């Protein structure tokens, strides 16, 4: 999603979630973008399949900050639906 991009001058970054640390922390990663269409952007370089990227709340998270993954976007649900399902599954 386009909202995952953090533009800085002529460069673009995303916040990647490093799940190998405990707790998971964020890492700022430079990416090379390609084609764009409304709400979406192609990432040509800088990410690997399976990488977790912060796509909501990017203005509230800083590199090196611990994070808790609340939902994983499968592309089939809105953020509201994902969080509602997560809260139901955890009893919150």
Secondary structure as the mmCIF struct_conf table of DSSP 4:
data_model
#
loop_
_struct_conf.conf_type_id
_struct_conf.id
_struct_conf.beg_label_comp_id
_struct_conf.beg_label_asym_id
_struct_conf.beg_label_seq_id
_struct_conf.end_label_comp_id
_struct_conf.end_label_asym_id
_struct_conf.end_label_seq_id
HELX_RH_3T_P HELX_RH_3T_P1 UNK A 2 UNK A 4
STRN STRN1 UNK A 6 UNK A 8
TURN_TY1_P TURN_TY1_P1 UNK A 9 UNK A 10
STRN STRN2 UNK A 11 UNK A 18
TURN_TY1_P TURN_TY1_P2 UNK A 19 UNK A 20
BEND BEND1 UNK A 21 UNK A 23
STRN STRN3 UNK A 25 UNK A 37
TURN_TY1_P TURN_TY1_P3 UNK A 38 UNK A 39
STRN STRN4 UNK A 40 UNK A 45
BEND BEND2 UNK A 46 UNK A 46
TURN_TY1_P TURN_TY1_P4 UNK A 49 UNK A 50
STRN STRN5 UNK A 52 UNK A 53
BEND BEND3 UNK A 56 UNK A 56
TURN_TY1_P TURN_TY1_P5 UNK A 58 UNK A 60
TURN_TY1_P TURN_TY1_P6 UNK A 63 UNK A 64
STRN STRN6 UNK A 66 UNK A 66
BEND BEND4 UNK A 75 UNK A 77
HELX_RH_AL_P HELX_RH_AL_P1 UNK A 79 UNK A 90
TURN_TY1_P TURN_TY1_P7 UNK A 91 UNK A 91
#
